[in-house]
């Protein structure tokens, strides 16, 4: 009795291993893409609510610093209470009484739009991962979910990059037309310094996370197409033959 390997069995074993490796790579891309999508969405929400898009220092003993966001300004007002100086937190809504600059006017839309797009991405990408997990036979539906996610992620990445870089350049290297209302405790003319805040690196990180997430989903689509070309057959790894 003598046992030998058939060449077709070895070939099919290699195809099976390639199929399993492709499947594992797909899951890595799916999970990384989904995780970065959630992370990018969370960062985006924090950017929308941030009041540190501009940090201005003034030559004032009453209000030395003003933190300006897209919808609200925040500052500490020094008040003398019984001989003791106390800093009282104050806020002011940026409304029609302000002179709203172009980068803030359009920046509001550009920073909010990615939140809605990434919310759609989270829904479609999560559904796609769940459908893949239960091995439901809907490959076209899964690919459609990822294609929609990739489109919205690339678009949101562009919006975030644009608004962050635009506001940064105008604030530090340009001349912003943003100005306070007459009732504001300080005047723009006594502005002495502009400070770098966490918003710029956080915004770049948010856009990068969206870009990486879109790339992962795009890789998953490519791997899925490649994997669909290779279909393993249910055969034994080794076959025996009597000689």
Beta strands, then each sheet from edge to edge (+ up, - down):
strand 1: 54-58
strand 2: 65-68
strand 3: 72-81
strand 4: 84-93
strand 5: 191-195
sheet 1: 4+ 3- 2+ 1- 5+
end
